[in-house]
């Protein structure tokens, strides 16, 4: 049994390390290898959001949401969250709400099976079923919020690089719309999330939307604070007729200083965060390795001494 547990723990830890290395280094290496390849057309439809026939689960979820539709306030809040996560399909709200209902039903059935096959009191059974219903209904929201945070982090990380390229394009005499188009084409391999938003901005401008409204839509879709500041800088520069390149260069310097300060803050917190893993994981191992043999030797000597007296 101990050998089986050790094998399972080893496989789990090795899988986590391999997955981390693949996502951190292998995928990044492929990106750098593709930099010399011809640039694809990022203004076309994004392959990461297919618009073909939905899968079976999506169709079932959409049908279930049609039978039990959410309220207008819930649908509006879900629409904003899904836009911030990068889902722009027309049926995204229905599919997500249907998935919430499906996960809630699955968690309820699972808790019913667990509760009625175990000898517990009826009151605990009811409480377990209620917890299953609540957990199943909130689990998709938790996953969606994590995806939103991850996407916001990528957008915030990509913004200074995009600002530098926009400044270069603006100083070359290009309009802001053309600057955004060039950024979406040049940085698409490195920062696909931000380039996707810029491509949609240029598409809205091409469709006849006013620049101010397109910028507001960009800020509302991403719901990222730094992009809202970036939109505010562009709006003020366009309104008062100031130099857009100077304003964007100043904002890019501010973002880089802000990123450096956040890195220094994280480094300052690292010592405090390492106290608990060192105290609970590393220190017991060190004590076991260093003091263990001596303790065993002392115990043997004492057992021999006291055993000899008897």
Number of C-alpha atoms within 10 A of each C-alpha: 6 7 8 9 10 11 12 12 12 12 12 12 12 12 12 12 11 12 12 12 12 13 11 11 11 12 12 13 12 11 13 12 10 13 13 8 8 7 13 11 11 20 17 9 13 13 8 9 11 10 11 6 8 13 9 9 13 18 16 16 21 23 15 18 21 14 10 13 16 16 8 9 9 12 15 13 11 20 22 18 21 22 18 23 22 19 16 15 14 10 14 17 26 24 23 21 25 26 22 20 21 19 20 21 16 15 22 22 15 14 21 17 12 14 19 12 9 9 9 10 10 11 8 11 18 14 13 17 20 16 15 22 21 14 16 21 21 16 15 18 16 12 10 18 16 13 17 21 14 13 19 22 12 15 22 17 17 18 19 20 14 23 23 18 18 25 20 14 19 20 14 11 11 15 14 19 16 15 23 25 21 21 22 26 20 18 20 20 18 15 19 19 21 25 27 18 20 24 25 20 23 22 17 17 17 11 9 9 14 12 18 16 14 19 24 16 17 19 21 15 19 25 18 20 12 18 20 17 13 20 19 16 17 21 18 13 17 15 10 8 9 12 13 21 22 14 16 21 18 13 19 20 14 13 19 15 12 12 15 12 12 12 12 12 11 11 11 11 11 11 10 9 10 10 10 11 10 12 11 10 10 11 12 12 14 11 10 12 11 11 11 13 11 12 12 11 11 12 12 11 12 12 11 11 11 9 9 8 6 5
